[in-house]
């Protein structure tokens, strides 16, 4: 081989290595659920400050997040709607939980502060069915003695997009109200019987802030960050509880986790006197055989950091990170199910 050929070969190899390094210097990309978005933002900022690797996460809803990972345009998708074993198999995807949070009903009623208004699940469902239409209805008043309830029409708000938050919310309504279950059931996008739709947790939050006498449902971090008046809900044990990390943890402690079926669990209407009844799990989706193994490895490094170091940030925002035994199960999934085209595990 001539000196010129050796020099050209060396330059080509150097350029290839530089190109690969530059390609992986780009941010990790993810898209999907708005439910975990506040945590992903804070995690991404902290992870970049420690590692130099950024996170570009787009909160476009669970349904669109599933589409994005299926079309291979992101490194991971995020969803609060757990996919079935069949759906995962057809798409060639792996599903694993990332953290736990709560869906909370919120209201805009003058003079009513966060946690003052109490509702049970059947009454909440009847509001969304359009059967209870005024705030001073006798069934609402029965659980709120001494609270001044206005004689005003209830303005119902819901998610207009394909939403994991809606999936969690309507699963709960289906568990506590037979009429809701019979007519509407559990879904990420429904033909709602009454109300006005807002896009994303952000959209519903904005509507609740602007519409007097309204009620909506959002992930708890949105309620906290925007000082929305959340309600207290009667749980399965008959206790009125407030949404907070402790009540989410109580619900998770009673939930069933199944590694074989991709961890499908929402933790709604779980037993326990302290359990918040609309507790949900947010999941990540990745390809079993990623077309860009280097990107997948970086995404797994990020999620490993989240499991190891992200609990403090999650707790500040009233999310709950996974229990240690579930973290072990998640890492086992990475080791056994995410591989290169040659069958080499990408996580060891």
N, C-alpha and C positions, 0 to 999 in steps of 0.2 A: 504494500500500500504506500503510495507516495506521501510525502510530508503534507502536501496540499490536501489530499483526501483525509489524512489523519486529523488535520486542523479543522476541516469542514465537519468531520464526524464529531469532534470534541465540541465545536460550537453548537452543533445541532442538539447534542445531549444536554449541554448547559441551558440552551433555550427551552428545551422540553421541560427540564426540572424547574426552571424559573416560571414557565407557564403554569405548571401544575401547582407550584406554590402560590402564584398570584390568583389562580382560580380558587383555591381553598382559603385565601385571605378574605374572600367575600363573606358577607354575613350568612349565618344559618337562616334559612327561610322556613317560615311556617304560616299557616292560615287556618281560620276556622272560627270556633266558638268565641262569642263575646263574653261568656260566663267567666273564663279565666284571664281575660285580657289585662286587667289591672296588675295581676301577679306577673304575667309574662313581661310586661313593660319593666317592672322593677327588677325582676330576675335578669332580664337582658342587660340592663344598665350595670348591675353589680358584676355579672359574668364578664362583660367586656372590660370593666376596670381591672379585673383580676387576671384575665387571660388574653385580652386584646381581640377576642373573637366576639363579634356583634350578633345580635338577633334581630331579624326583620320579620315581625309577626303582624299579619293583617287580620283584624277582627271582622270577618265577613259572614259570620254565622256558621253553625255546625254543618248545615247542608252543603254550603259552598266549600267549606273546608274538606269535606269528604270528596267532592268533585275535584278539588285542586290536587289532592294526593293521588287520586285515581288517574288523573291526567299527567302525573309526574312533573308538575310545575313547581312544587315545593319539596323541601326535605322532610317535612312532617305535616300532617293534618291534625286539627284539634276538633274534637266533637264531644258533646255531652249526651249524644244519642248513641249508646253502645251498639255496634254492629253485631249481627248474629254470626255464629260460626260459619254458616253457609255463605253469607255476604263477604266475610273476610277471605274465605277460600276462593271464591270466584274472582275477587279483586287482587288476590295475592298479597294481602295486607296482614300486618301484625298490629294488634291493639293492646295497649297497656294503660292503666290509670296513672294519672299524674298527681292529682290532689282532690280534695273534697271542699265543697262550699255549700251555701244555702241559698235557695230561692225564697224571696220574702215578698209578701203582699205589702204594698205601700200606698198611702193615701195623702190627699191634699184637702184637709178640712180645717178651716180656721179654728184656732184654739185647741186643737188636738195635737199633742206632742208625740214623739216616737215612743212606742210601747204602751200608750194609754188605751188605745182601742183594742178590744179583744173579739175574736171571732172563732167559731168552730168550723171544721172543714165542710160540713154539709151546708152551712149558711154561706160560706165563701163560694161553694159551687153553685148554689141557688142565685147568688148575685150574678155570676157569670152565665147562668142560664136565663137571666132576665126575669126570674120569679120574684126576687126581692129588688125593688126599684128605688126605695127612698132610705136615707140614712137613719131616720127615726123609726124604721120598721120595728115592730114588737119583738121579733126574733133577735135583732141586733141589740135592742135595748135590754133584753133579758140578761145578757152577759156583761152589760156595761152600766150597772146601777150608779147613779151620781154623775155620769158623764153627759154633758150637754150635746145631744145629737140633733143636728139641724133637720128641719123638714125640707130637705132638698133632694133632687133627683141624683142618683148615683151615676157617675160618668165612668163607664167601664173601658179599660184600656188593655190591649193585648199585643203580642208580637205579630207583625204582618209578614215576616220572613220565615224561612225554614229554620227553626230554632231549637237547640237543645234545651234552653231554658223553658220553652213551652212544653217540650217533651217531659221534663221533670215535673213541671207544674200540673200538666193534665194527667200524668200518671197518678199523682196524689189525688186530684179531684175524682178520678175513676175509682180509687180505692175507698173513698169516704162517701160517695154519693152515687147510688145505683142508677138514678136517672141520667146523670152525666155519663156514666159508664155505658149505659144502653144506647144513648143517642150520639155520643161524640167519642168516647174512649180516650186512649192515649195517642198523642201525635205530635209531630214537630211542626206541622202546618195544618190548621183546621179551618173549616167554615164556621167561624164563631157565631153564636146565636145573637149576640148583642155587642155593641161597643165600637171602638176605633182602634186601628192598628198602628203601631210605631215600629220602625226598623231598628233592630238591635236593642240591647240593653240601654244604649245611649238614647235611642229614640223614645222608648217608653219612659225613661227618666225625664227627658225633656218635656214630654207631654204631661206627666204628673206634676211637674213643677209649674206648668203654665195653665193647667185646667183645674179650676176650683171644683171641689166635691168629687174628685176622680179617685179611682183605685186602679192600680196596675201591679205587675210582678216583675222584679228584677233580681239579679244576683246581689247578695248582701253588700259587697264592696261598693257597688254603685249607690246603694242607699246611704251608706256611711259617708262616702266622699261628697255626696250632694245634699246631706242633711235631710233626707226624706223621712217622713213619719212612717216607720214600719209598724205592723200590728203584731200583737201576741196571738199565737194560735194554740188551740186546744189540741194536745197530742193524743196518741193512742191510749195512754194511761190516764186521760182525763185531766191533765195538768195544762194550764196556760203557761207557755214558755216563750222566751224571747230568743231571737236569732243571735247567736254568738258562737265563738269557736268551741266552747264547752258543750253546747247543745248539739253542734254538728258532730263532735267527737262521740257523744253518747249514741247518736244514731248510727254512726259508723261501727261502733263496738258491737252492735246487734245485726250488722249486715252480713250477708253471705258472699264470699269471694270464691270464684271458680276459675282456676287457672286454665282448665281444659277448654272452657268456652269463651276465652278472651275477657275474663273479669266482668261479665255483664251485671251491673248492680247500680241502683240509683239511691238506695237507702231512704226511700220515702216511706212514711207511716210506720217506722220501726217502733218496737216497744221500748220502754224505759221512761221513767218519770221526768227525766231531764232532756229527752230527745226532741230535737227540732224536726217536725214532721215532713218538711220539704227539703231534705238534704240530698245533694246530688254529687255525682262523680264526673270529673272531666278527664277525657282520654286523649292519648296521642295515637296516631296511625302512621305506620311506616311500611315500606315495601319489604317483603321477605327477601327479595333479591334486588336490592337497589341498583338502578342504572348508573349511579354515581356513588360508589362505595366510600370514597373519601368524604363526601358530604354527609353520608349516613353516619360515619364514624364520629364526625364532629357534632352531629345532632345528638348522638348517644352520649358523648362526653358532656354536653350541656345538660341532658336529663340526669346523668349521674351526679353532676354538680348540684342540680336542683334537689335530688333526693338526699344528698349528703349535707349541703350547706344552705338550702333554700327555705328551711322551716321558719327561720326568724322573720324573713320578709313576708312569708305567707301568713304568719301569726299576726303581724302588724296590721294586715288587711282582713283579718278574721276569716282566712282560709285555714284549712287543716291539711297538713302533709300526711303522706301515707304511713301507717304503722310499720315498724321494722320488719315484721314477717311478710307484709305485702311488698315492701321494697326488695326483699330477697327474691320473692316470686317474680317481680318485674325484671330484675337483672338476669334471672334464669331464662326468661323468655328471650331476652336479647341474645344470650349465649347460644340458645338452641334453635332459634327461629330466624334470625337475621344473618344472612350469609352472602358471600360473593357468588358470582356466576359459577365459580369453580367449586362451590360448596364449602368454602372456608369461613368459619364464624368471624363476624366483624367485631364482636365484643368478647373479650376473654377475661 
